[in-house]
Amino acid sequence: MPVISTNTAANSAVRYLNINASEQSSSLSKLASGSRITQASDDAAGLAISTRISSDVATLNQAATNASHAVSVLQTADGGASNISDILERMKTLATQSASGTVTDDEREYIDAEFQELIEQIDTIATGTRFNGESLLDGTSDFETTTGGTSIMVGSSADDTIQVTIDSLTSSTLGLSTSAANDITADLSDAAIGIGQGASATSVVLSVSVDGGAAVDVTLDSAADTDSDGVLTGDEIGAAFEAASVTGASFSYANGQLTVSNTSTNTGSASSLSISVNTTSTDYAAATGSSILKELGFTSDTSATSVSTVGSGTSDIDVTTQANATSALDAIDAAIDQVSAARASIGAQESRFEFSSESIATSIENLESANSAITDVDVASEEAKLASAEVKVQAAVAAASSANDMTQNLLKLLQ
């Protein structure tokens, strides 16, 4: 029915024009972005999957970098270990020369001079082999075997890790030198030594001796009682020890634990550290009816008046005699075996990381391919849709124009 108040045909044409224009815009957006999902409504499930895959790919790219860094760490460690191996070969040559009866003890002294320098060079290399400022071969790094090493993430899950361990290759761990720890410890966390105040104040005097040298007194008296309450707490006792100066010994206090360490280098002989009750503390010990050393946590023996440790000191193998050179050969052979085992372990881990890197690269390739199938636009198909949408838009525009002309044509009937 022809009417002039409501142009139904024009409204219909405009509605289809809007639909066709939207399809055209959508196709243009997809072709311009290269993705078939330009908004969540295009494919909600596909978008969720694609987002997860994209995050995995980003994580794997970082995992590939982690693996590369791990290989660099291992290569650095292997380089240092290789140098140490070369030094051990030279040391074995020197020991073999010294073990021969064709040289005299005077000549052995000259040989030993180089031999000792090479032992020191092993420690220099162990400390100087660093990655990112961290020494790898001296037992101080996070990669140290005895502490379990450290994990490197090589996947998209927190469980995808490889443990990296690197053996310490110092002269001491290789059996070429030994050093005694000689630490004495005391648990002062619950310590409370009453010394009184004023004229009745008493003193606790301990004597610290290193390697049989002159004893140095550490006095626990009212000066150590920083809060002047007549009772020395663990913190006050620890502070008094840390303030003391004893040649060959060091004191450290933390978290209620006092450690007295032997810092002397008593080369070639036994090294000792001892703490005893000074005679000026006799009255105090008698008054309390128990051992001062036990009260301070140095020993569990109530009758003990001294506590000590004895170790091997610091001693290097040498080739100054034919017998020593022969013994040194056995020690060097063992050290060579130890370095070889360490390098074998490093090589095995390096190989694993290289295969892991290849696996990561394959995973990244496959995930990116899967993500492409979900998100990438089919250009040919979308171009066909765009062409169709463009034709429909043109047709809708023509139809809308024709519908508008219908009203004008109806007015001619009124003429």
ROTOR-879060 format. One record per residue (C-alpha): residue number from 0; residue in one letter; x negated, y, z. Coordinates in steps of 0.5 Angstrom, whole numbers, always signed. Each point is the difference from the previous one (the first is absolute). Layout:
<atoms>
(NUM a (X Y Z));
...
</atoms>
This chain:
<atoms>
(0 m (+0 +0 +0));
(1 p (-3 +7 -2));
(2 v (-1 +4 +6));
(3 i (-4 +7 +1));
(4 s (+0 +0 +7));
(5 t (-4 -6 +2));
(6 n (-5 -2 -5));
(7 t (-1 -7 +1));
(8 a (-4 -2 -6));
(9 a (-5 +5 +2));
(10 n (+0 -2 +7));
(11 s (-2 -7 -2));
(12 a (-5 +2 -5));
(13 v (-4 +4 +5));
(14 r (+1 -6 +5));
(15 y (-4 -4 -5));
(16 l (-5 +5 -2));
(17 n (-2 +0 +8));
(18 i (-1 -7 +0));
(19 n (-4 +0 -7));
(20 a (-4 +6 +3));
(21 s (-1 -4 +6));
(22 e (-2 -6 -4));
(23 q (-5 +4 -4));
(24 s (-3 +3 +6));
(25 s (-1 -6 +3));
(26 s (-4 -3 -6));
(27 l (-4 +6 -1));
(28 s (-2 +0 +8));
(29 k (-2 -8 -1));
(30 l (-4 +1 -6));
(31 a (-3 +7 +3));
(32 s (-2 -4 +6));
(33 g (-2 -7 -3));
(34 s (+5 -3 +6));
(35 r (+6 -3 -1));
(36 i (+2 +2 +7));
(37 t (+0 +7 +1));
(38 q (+5 +0 +6));
(39 a (+2 -5 +5));
(40 s (+7 -1 -3));
(41 d (-4 -3 -7));
(42 d (-2 -6 +4));
(43 a (+0 +0 +7));
(44 a (-2 -7 +1));
(45 g (-5 +1 -5));
(46 l (-3 +6 +3));
(47 a (-1 -3 +7));
(48 i (-4 -6 -3));
(49 s (-4 +5 -4));
(50 t (-1 +4 +6));
(51 r (-3 -6 +4));
(52 i (-4 -2 -6));
(53 s (-3 +7 -1));
(54 s (-2 +0 +8));
(55 d (-3 -7 -1));
(56 v (-4 +2 -6));
(57 a (-3 +7 +4));
(58 t (-2 -5 +5));
(59 l (-3 -5 -4));
(60 n (-4 +6 -3));
(61 q (-3 +2 +6));
(62 a (-1 -7 +2));
(63 a (-4 -1 -6));
(64 t (-4 +6 +2));
(65 n (-1 -3 +7));
(66 a (-3 -6 -3));
(67 s (-4 +4 -4));
(68 h (-3 +3 +6));
(69 a (-1 -7 +4));
(70 v (-4 -2 -6));
(71 s (-4 +6 +0));
(72 v (-1 -1 +8));
(73 l (-2 -7 -1));
(74 q (-5 +2 -6));
(75 t (-3 +5 +4));
(76 a (-1 -5 +6));
(77 d (-3 -5 -5));
(78 g (-5 +5 -2));
(79 g (-2 +1 +7));
(80 a (-1 -8 +1));
(81 s (-3 -1 -6));
(82 n (-6 +5 +2));
(83 i (+0 -4 +7));
(84 s (-1 -6 -4));
(85 d (-6 +3 -4));
(86 i (-3 +2 +7));
(87 l (+1 -7 +3));
(88 e (-4 -3 -6));
(89 r (-6 +5 +1));
(90 m (+0 -2 +7));
(91 k (+0 -7 -1));
(92 t (-6 +1 -5));
(93 l (-3 +4 +5));
(94 a (+1 -5 +6));
(95 t (-2 -6 -5));
(96 q (-7 +4 -1));
(97 s (-1 +1 +7));
(98 a (+2 -7 +2));
(99 s (-6 -2 -5));
(100 g (-7 -2 +4));
(101 t (-3 +4 -6));
(102 v (+1 +7 +4));
(103 t (-3 +2 +7));
(104 d (+4 +3 +5));
(105 d (-2 +7 -1));
(106 e (+3 -1 -7));
(107 r (+6 -2 +3));
(108 e (+1 +6 +3));
(109 y (+0 +4 -6));
(110 i (+5 -5 -3));
(111 d (+4 +1 +6));
(112 a (+0 +8 -1));
(113 e (+4 -1 -6));
(114 f (+4 -6 +3));
(115 q (+3 +5 +5));
(116 e (+1 +5 -4));
(117 l (+4 -4 -4));
(118 i (+4 -2 +6));
(119 e (+2 +7 +1));
(120 q (+2 +1 -7));
(121 i (+5 -5 +0));
(122 d (+3 +4 +6));
(123 t (+0 +6 -4));
(124 i (+3 -3 -6));
(125 a (+5 -3 +4));
(126 t (+2 +6 +3));
(127 g (-1 +4 -7));
(128 t (+5 -4 -4));
(129 r (+6 +4 +1));
(130 f (+6 +1 -4));
(131 n (+4 +6 +2));
(132 g (-4 +2 +6));
(133 e (+0 -7 +3));
(134 s (-6 -5 +1));
(135 l (+2 -6 -3));
(136 l (-5 -5 +2));
(137 d (-2 +2 +7));
(138 g (+6 -3 +4));
(139 t (+3 +7 +1));
(140 s (+5 +0 -5));
(141 d (+8 -2 +0));
(142 f (-2 -5 -5));
(143 e (-5 -4 +5));
(144 t (+2 -8 +0));
(145 t (-1 -1 +7));
(146 t (+6 +5 +1));
(147 g (+4 -3 -5));
(148 g (-1 +5 -6));
(149 t (+5 +5 -2));
(150 s (+6 -2 -5));
(151 i (+1 +4 -7));
(152 m (+7 +0 -3));
(153 v (+0 -3 -7));
(154 g (+8 +0 -1));
(155 s (+7 +3 +0));
(156 s (+1 -3 +7));
(157 a (-3 +1 +7));
(158 d (-2 -7 +0));
(159 d (-4 +0 -7));
(160 t (-7 +1 +3));
(161 i (-7 -3 +0));
(162 q (-4 +0 +6));
(163 v (-7 +3 -1));
(164 t (-6 -2 +4));
(165 i (-7 +1 -1));
(166 d (-6 -3 +5));
(167 s (-5 +4 +4));
(168 l (-7 +0 -3));
(169 t (-4 +3 +5));
(170 s (-7 -2 +2));
(171 s (+4 -3 +7));
(172 t (+5 -3 -4));
(173 l (-5 -4 -4));
(174 g (-4 -2 +5));
(175 l (-6 +4 -1));
(176 s (+1 +4 +6));
(177 t (+4 +0 +7));
(178 s (+2 +5 +5));
(179 a (+3 -1 +7));
(180 a (+7 +3 +1));
(181 n (-2 +1 +8));
(182 d (+7 +3 +2));
(183 i (+2 +0 +7));
(184 t (+8 +2 +1));
(185 a (+4 +2 +5));
(186 d (+8 +1 +1));
(187 l (+1 +6 +3));
(188 s (+8 +1 -1));
(189 d (+2 -2 +7));
(190 a (-7 +3 +3));
(191 a (+1 +4 +7));
(192 i (-6 +1 +4));
(193 g (+1 +3 +6));
(194 i (-6 +5 +2));
(195 g (+3 +4 +5));
(196 q (-1 +8 +1));
(197 g (-4 +5 +3));
(198 a (-5 -2 +5));
(199 s (+3 -8 +0));
(200 a (-1 +0 -8));
(201 t (-4 -6 -2));
(202 s (-4 -1 -7));
(203 v (+0 -6 -4));
(204 v (-7 -1 -4));
(205 l (-1 -5 -5));
(206 s (-7 -1 -3));
(207 v (+0 -1 -8));
(208 s (-6 -3 -3));
(209 v (-2 -2 -7));
(210 d (-6 -5 -2));
(211 g (-2 +0 +7));
(212 g (-2 +7 +0));
(213 a (+1 +5 +5));
(214 a (+7 +0 +3));
(215 v (+4 +6 -1));
(216 d (+6 +2 +6));
(217 v (+7 +1 -2));
(218 t (+3 +4 +6));
(219 l (+7 +0 +1));
(220 d (+2 +5 +6));
(221 s (+4 +6 +1));
(222 a (-3 +3 -6));
(223 a (+3 -5 -4));
(224 d (+7 +1 +4));
(225 t (+3 +5 -5));
(226 d (+6 +1 +3));
(227 s (-3 +0 +7));
(228 d (+5 -5 +3));
(229 g (-5 -5 +3));
(230 v (+1 -5 -5));
(231 l (-4 -2 -6));
(232 t (+5 -2 -6));
(233 g (-2 -4 -6));
(234 d (+0 +6 -4));
(235 e (-5 +4 +5));
(236 i (-4 -6 +0));
(237 g (-1 -1 -7));
(238 a (-1 +8 -1));
(239 a (-6 -1 +5));
(240 f (-3 -6 -4));
(241 e (+1 +4 -6));
(242 a (-4 +6 +3));
(243 a (-6 -4 +2));
(244 s (-6 +0 -4));
(245 v (-4 -7 -1));
(246 t (-5 -1 -5));
(247 g (+1 -7 -4));
(248 a (+8 +0 +3));
(249 s (+6 +4 -2));
(250 f (+7 +0 +3));
(251 s (+7 +1 -3));
(252 y (+6 +0 +3));
(253 a (+7 +0 -3));
(254 n (+7 -3 +2));
(255 g (-2 -2 +7));
(256 q (-6 -4 -3));
(257 l (-7 +2 +2));
(258 t (-6 -3 -5));
(259 v (-7 +0 +2));
(260 s (-4 -2 -6));
(261 n (-8 -1 -1));
(262 t (-2 +5 -6));
(263 s (-8 -2 +1));
(264 t (-3 -4 -6));
(265 n (-5 -5 +4));
(266 t (-3 -3 -6));
(267 g (-2 -7 +0));
(268 s (+2 -1 +7));
(269 a (+6 -1 +5));
(270 s (+4 +6 +1));
(271 s (+4 +1 +7));
(272 l (+5 +5 +3));
(273 s (+1 -1 +7));
(274 i (+5 +4 +5));
(275 s (-2 +0 +8));
(276 v (+3 +3 +6));
(277 n (-5 +5 +3));
(278 t (-2 -1 +7));
(279 t (+3 +7 +2));
(280 s (+7 -4 -1));
(281 t (-1 -5 +5));
(282 d (+4 +3 +5));
(283 y (+6 +1 -5));
(284 a (-1 -7 -2));
(285 a (+1 -2 +7));
(286 a (+5 +4 +2));
(287 t (+5 -2 -5));
(288 g (-2 -7 +1));
(289 s (-1 -2 -8));
(290 s (-4 +1 -5));
(291 i (-1 +7 -4));
(292 l (-1 -3 -6));
(293 k (+6 -4 +0));
(294 e (+4 +6 +2));
(295 l (-2 +3 -6));
(296 g (+2 -6 -4));
(297 f (-7 -2 -2));
(298 t (+0 -7 +3));
(299 s (+5 -4 +3));
(300 d (-5 -3 +5));
(301 t (+1 +4 +7));
(302 s (-7 -2 +2));
(303 a (-3 +3 -6));
(304 t (-5 +6 +1));
(305 s (-2 +0 -7));
(306 v (+2 -2 -7));
(307 s (-4 -1 -7));
(308 t (-1 -2 -7));
(309 v (-6 -3 -3));
(310 g (+0 -1 -8));
(311 s (-5 -1 -5));
(312 g (-2 +7 -2));
(313 t (-1 +2 -7));
(314 s (-5 -4 -3));
(315 d (-1 -1 -8));
(316 i (-3 -6 -3));
(317 d (-8 +1 -2));
(318 v (-5 -3 -4));
(319 t (-6 +2 +4));
(320 t (-2 -7 +1));
(321 q (+0 -6 -4));
(322 a (+5 -4 +4));
(323 n (+5 +7 +1));
(324 a (+0 +0 -8));
(325 t (+2 -7 +0));
(326 s (+6 +1 +4));
(327 a (+1 +6 -4));
(328 l (+1 -4 -6));
(329 d (+6 -4 +3));
(330 a (+3 +6 +3));
(331 i (-1 +4 -7));
(332 d (+3 -7 -4));
(333 a (+6 +1 +5));
(334 a (+1 +7 -1));
(335 i (+0 -1 -8));
(336 d (+5 -5 +1));
(337 q (+4 +5 +4));
(338 v (+0 +5 -5));
(339 s (+1 -5 -6));
(340 a (+7 -2 +4));
(341 a (+2 +7 +1));
(342 r (-1 +2 -7));
(343 a (+4 -6 -3));
(344 s (+5 +2 +5));
(345 i (+0 +7 -3));
(346 g (+0 -3 -7));
(347 a (+6 -4 +1));
(348 q (+4 +5 +3));
(349 e (-2 +5 -6));
(350 s (+2 -6 -5));
(351 r (+7 +0 +4));
(352 f (+1 +7 -1));
(353 e (-2 +0 -7));
(354 f (+6 -5 -1));
(355 s (+4 +4 +4));
(356 s (-1 +6 -4));
(357 e (+2 -4 -6));
(358 s (+6 -3 +3));
(359 i (+2 +7 +2));
(360 a (-1 +3 -7));
(361 t (+5 -6 -3));
(362 s (+5 +2 +5));
(363 i (+0 +7 -1));
(364 e (+1 -2 -8));
(365 n (+5 -4 +1));
(366 l (+4 +4 +5));
(367 e (-1 +6 -5));
(368 s (+3 -4 -5));
(369 a (+6 -2 +4));
(370 n (+1 +7 +2));
(371 s (+0 +2 -7));
(372 a (+6 -5 -2));
(373 i (+4 +3 +5));
(374 t (-1 +7 +0));
(375 d (-3 +2 -7));
(376 v (+5 +2 -6));
(377 d (+0 -4 -6));
(378 v (-1 +6 -5));
(379 a (+3 -3 -6));
(380 s (+6 -2 +4));
(381 e (+1 +7 +3));
(382 e (-1 +4 -6));
(383 a (+5 -4 -4));
(384 k (+5 +2 +6));
(385 l (-3 +7 +0));
(386 a (+2 +0 -8));
(387 s (+7 -3 +2));
(388 a (+1 +5 +5));
(389 e (-2 +6 -4));
(390 v (+5 -2 -6));
(391 k (+5 -1 +6));
(392 v (-1 +7 +2));
(393 q (+0 +3 -7));
(394 a (+7 -3 -1));
(395 a (+3 +2 +7));
(396 v (-2 +7 -2));
(397 a (+3 +0 -7));
(398 a (+6 -4 +4));
(399 a (+1 +6 +5));
(400 s (-1 +5 -5));
(401 s (+6 -3 -4));
(402 a (+4 -1 +6));
(403 n (-1 +7 +1));
(404 d (+2 +2 -7));
(405 m (+7 -4 +1));
(406 t (+3 +5 +4));
(407 q (-2 +6 -5));
(408 n (+3 -4 -5));
(409 l (+7 -1 +4));
(410 l (+0 +7 +1));
(411 k (+1 +1 -8));
(412 l (+7 -4 +1));
(413 l (+2 +6 +4));
(414 q (-1 +5 -6));
</atoms>
